[in-house]
Amino acid sequence: MIESTDRTLLIKKDVCIYKIPPMRNSYGHKAADWNVNQPSFTGLLRIIGCEKVVKLRMEDQNDGKLFAEAIVSQYPGPCVLPTTDSSRYFAIKISNENGRL
């Protein structure tokens, strides 16, 4: 939900979302390990600034239905990690209200 004090910072269309495998080593995620030709979801990314955090909302481009949301309190940090082999891809940690992945 977008609160009245929230501000939309960026809207990006045609964003591909992938279910990615766990990291194989401590160096980080590699986009080459993902099946980039078959995204799990293609939609809209809405970046929302709210007080001390940023919300990354992945939504359906047609009806605006929420697919997933990540709350980012610091970057770089554990919620958003760049891939080691490409500047185009990022691993975003998504969890539900209970903190489960």
C-alpha positions in Angstrom: 0.0 0.0 0.0 1.3 3.5 -0.8 0.9 6.0 2.1 0.4 9.7 1.6 3.9 10.5 2.7 5.4 8.1 0.2 6.9 9.4 -3.0 7.2 7.5 -6.3 10.9 7.8 -7.4 10.9 5.7 -10.5 8.6 3.5 -12.6 10.2 1.0 -14.9 8.1 -1.1 -17.4 8.9 -4.5 -18.7 11.0 -5.7 -15.7 11.7 -9.4 -15.7 11.6 -11.3 -12.4 13.4 -14.7 -12.0 13.4 -17.3 -9.4 17.1 -17.7 -8.9 19.2 -20.5 -7.4 21.1 -20.0 -4.1 24.6 -18.5 -4.4 27.2 -21.1 -5.1 30.0 -19.2 -3.3 30.6 -16.1 -1.3 31.5 -14.0 -4.5 27.8 -13.4 -5.2 25.1 -14.2 -7.7 25.9 -14.7 -11.4 23.2 -13.8 -14.0 24.7 -16.5 -16.2 23.3 -19.1 -13.7 19.8 -17.9 -14.2 17.5 -18.9 -17.1 17.2 -15.3 -18.3 15.1 -16.3 -21.4 12.3 -17.6 -19.1 11.3 -15.0 -16.5 8.9 -16.1 -13.8 7.1 -12.7 -14.1 7.3 -9.7 -16.3 5.8 -6.5 -15.0 6.3 -3.0 -13.7 8.9 -2.0 -11.0 7.8 1.0 -8.9 10.5 2.4 -6.5 8.9 4.3 -3.7 10.7 6.5 -1.1 9.2 6.5 2.3 10.9 8.1 5.3 14.1 5.9 6.0 13.5 3.1 3.5 12.8 2.4 -0.1 10.1 0.0 -1.3 10.7 -2.0 -4.5 7.2 -3.0 -5.7 6.9 -5.4 -8.6 3.4 -5.0 -10.1 1.3 -6.4 -13.0 1.6 -3.8 -15.8 -2.1 -4.2 -16.7 -4.0 -4.1 -13.5 -1.4 -2.9 -10.9 -1.8 -6.0 -8.8 1.2 -6.5 -6.4 3.4 -9.4 -7.4 6.2 -8.9 -4.8 7.6 -6.1 -2.6 11.0 -5.6 -1.0 11.9 -3.1 1.7 15.4 -1.7 1.4 16.9 0.1 4.4 20.5 0.2 3.0 22.3 -0.2 -0.2 24.5 -2.0 -0.8 23.1 -4.4 1.7 21.5 -7.8 2.1 18.2 -6.9 0.3 19.7 -5.8 -3.0 22.8 -7.4 -4.4 24.3 -6.7 -7.8 25.3 -9.7 -9.9 29.1 -10.3 -10.3 28.9 -10.8 -14.1 26.5 -8.1 -15.3 25.5 -4.6 -14.4 21.9 -5.2 -15.7 20.8 -7.8 -13.1 20.3 -7.6 -9.4 19.3 -10.2 -6.8 16.5 -8.8 -4.6 15.6 -10.5 -1.4 11.8 -10.9 -1.1 10.0 -12.1 2.0 6.5 -12.2 3.3 5.1 -10.5 6.5 6.5 -13.3 8.6 10.0 -12.9 7.2 9.9 -16.2 5.2 11.5 -16.2 1.8 
